[in-house]
Each structure stands twice: as C-alpha cells, then as structure tokens.
Amino acid sequence: MIIELRSDTFTRPTPAMQEAMFSASVGDDVFGEDPTVNALEQKLADMFGMETGLYCPSGTMTNQIAIRLHTGPQTEIICHKYSHIYLYEGGGIMSNSMASVKLLDGPLGKISPADILENINPDDVHAPETTLVALENTMNKGGGSIYTLEEIKPIKDICVNHGLRLHLDGARLFNALTVTGENPKDWGQAFDTISICLSKGLGCPVGSVLLGNKAFIKKARKVRKALGGGMRQAGILAAAGIYALDHHVERLAEDHRKAKKIGEILEKQSWVLEVFPVQTNIVIVKLKDATPAEMLAKLAEKEIRAVKFGKDQIRFVTHLDFTDEHLDEFENRVNEI
Ligand SMILES: *Cc1c(COP(=O)(O)O)cnc(C)c1O
C-alpha cells in the first residue's frame, strides 16, 4: 500500500463526483453557453458575496490573469518571498505582466501591514509604481499557515488608502475557513480578486475559479482566451467543482486532524529537528543530520511519498484519499525508520 503524501493534488474523483460529471449539461463555454460552468462560477461568487467568477484550467492561470490585469510594465507587486505566484508559476509575473516584484519576509510565509506600508514605492521617476498586494491563504510554504480576517483588515486599509489592489491566492482558502469558521462573504468584501482551487483539498481533477466584479471578469475572460484557456464543453469538469463545493468542504477538518497526528508522529523521530506548527493539511519538517534526498529515499523504501521543500525540509500533505488506515500504517512504518 503506497502512502501518498506529496500533495493534495493526487486525489482521484470519487464515484459520486464522476456521476455528477457524466450527467452534466454542457454547451460551448467560449460562447458563455455552458450551463454547468456558469452555475459553478455563480455558485462560488455567491458564496463569497462577489459579483461573478471565471473558471480556468489551473490556479496558476487564475492568479496570472489577476496579476496581468492589476499590474503591467513598470509596476510592482508586493508579496511574500515564499509566495506561490513568485516561486511556482514559471516566472509568469515577468512573462505575462512584465511587472516587478517586491519580496517581503515574515514568519510562516506571512507579511505584516507595517512591512507593506514601508515598501510601497514613492511617486518618483526612479521607482516602479506599486499597484498590487498579493497574499496567500493558506500559505503553502509557511506550512499551511492561516491569515485571519483580523490580520487582513489593516492590510486592506493600507491598500484602500494608497490606491492599491488586493489579490488573494486562495488555492486552499477553504482549508483556512474550515479552521477559523469565518464567513466567506467577509473575505469577498476584503479583496478585489480571489483565486480558489478546486483541484487541491476539494478533490476535483481540474480547475480553479477567479472571483471579482463583472467589469474585471469581463476583461479576465479575454486574457484567459489569449492564454489559450478558453475551453468548450468544460461543464463536464465544472460539474466536479459544484459537487465538491456541496460535499467536500466540511470534510477538510478530517484532513486537518490527520495532519496534526502526522505532526505528532514526526515530532518524536530522531531525524526530525522541528515540525512547523500544523494549522491545516500541510506538515513541513526540518531535518536533522540528513538531506531531503536521503530522508525521502528512506521513506520511499517504506512506500511513503513526500516532497523536498527547501534545502533541509520535507513536506507532507493530507487529502481526500488519505484514510485513517493510511494514517495507522504511516505511524507503523515511520517508527521502523
Ligand atoms: C496549487 C497552488 C496554486 C495553483 O496551482 P495549479 O497547479 O496551477 O492549479 C496556486 N497557489 C497555491 C498556494 C497553490 O498551492
């Protein structure tokens, strides 16, 4: 039995999700005529109290479309140095938007209002114009760490006062909301645009949705087309998203419980120096006296899969297909290393 903990993207659609996909009504979404895509976009927009949404093939595309429209040549984005938009989107900020990036530091992948304020460029011929602040919740490289609304509010105020846009990479936003119990509508109020992934903890095979106001999403639709992301009978995929929003949100608490347990098991291992605080479904450990390659090889011998996550760190992610049986096996096998 392989214990797959590399990512929450390894899930396979459940039989019930497949049923929903097979029976979806479809049309040509480039013409705006796929009823299932339209329903998914509106369902998610309504959940967050935002005007509308745009279904895209990936979270990279939803983020990059938002950045493309919020920035441009000679502008600058403020984000954490560990942001997905900077580290893991193929250099898209440069190639799609020709924008500059101001990278901030901060514990657990989070940036503070004071640091943001200090890094807004002056209105000066020498400096690129700061136009966007981009946050990530949960923060992948921060170990699935959470921003609360309390932390967002002062950042929002700074953006309003300085005429900046605020974008949220909410690839795992539902993981955060499951823990905090905050109202998605309050999050919708706080951001100009939000990207939500359906293919992570929600367990869909494909897809992300960009939320924003109607004028913005109209422009976003055109950028999506230019990037080659206009799909035709995409309702067959969007149906999985609707199913996941109805059936896979509350269960995220299960993934969090299992991740906490993994953290407790790993904390006791001689090869683990430190476990990041486990807030959601991601567990990052700092290694003692071993490289990630060495430890991943030892885990692989036990058919446990994880990934390297920095020069002395590895990451484990729980998900829909990681069962309590897997968890018990994980404990047994790790204790044999
Ligand atoms: C996965 C992920 C994305 C989007 O990734 P895609 O693989 O392009 O869907 C964006 N941000 C974060 C934090 C992610 O984990």
The ligand as a MOL file (V3000), in Angstrom:
LIG
                    3D

  0  0  0     0  0            999 V3000
M  V30 BEGIN CTAB
M  V30 COUNTS 15 15 0 0 0
M  V30 BEGIN ATOM
M  V30 1 C -1.5200 24.7090 -6.2390 0
M  V30 2 C -1.4390 26.1400 -5.9270 0
M  V30 3 C -1.7560 27.1050 -6.8800 0
M  V30 4 C -2.2090 26.7850 -8.2970 0
M  V30 5 O -1.5570 25.7410 -8.8560 0
M  V30 6 P -2.0400 24.9940 -10.1930 0
M  V30 7 O -1.2880 23.7250 -10.0930 0
M  V30 8 O -1.6360 25.8430 -11.3040 0
M  V30 9 O -3.5210 24.8060 -10.1340 0
M  V30 10 C -1.6720 28.4240 -6.5130 0
M  V30 11 N -1.2990 28.7720 -5.2740 0
M  V30 12 C -1.0000 27.8750 -4.3280 0
M  V30 13 C -0.6450 28.3360 -2.9630 0
M  V30 14 C -1.0560 26.5250 -4.6190 0
M  V30 15 O -0.7540 25.6310 -3.6820 0
M  V30 END ATOM
M  V30 BEGIN BOND
M  V30 1 1 1 2
M  V30 2 1 2 3
M  V30 3 2 2 14
M  V30 4 1 3 4
M  V30 5 2 3 10
M  V30 6 1 4 5
M  V30 7 1 5 6
M  V30 8 2 6 7
M  V30 9 1 6 8
M  V30 10 1 6 9
M  V30 11 1 10 11
M  V30 12 2 11 12
M  V30 13 1 12 13
M  V30 14 1 12 14
M  V30 15 1 14 15
M  V30 END BOND
M  V30 END CTAB
M  END
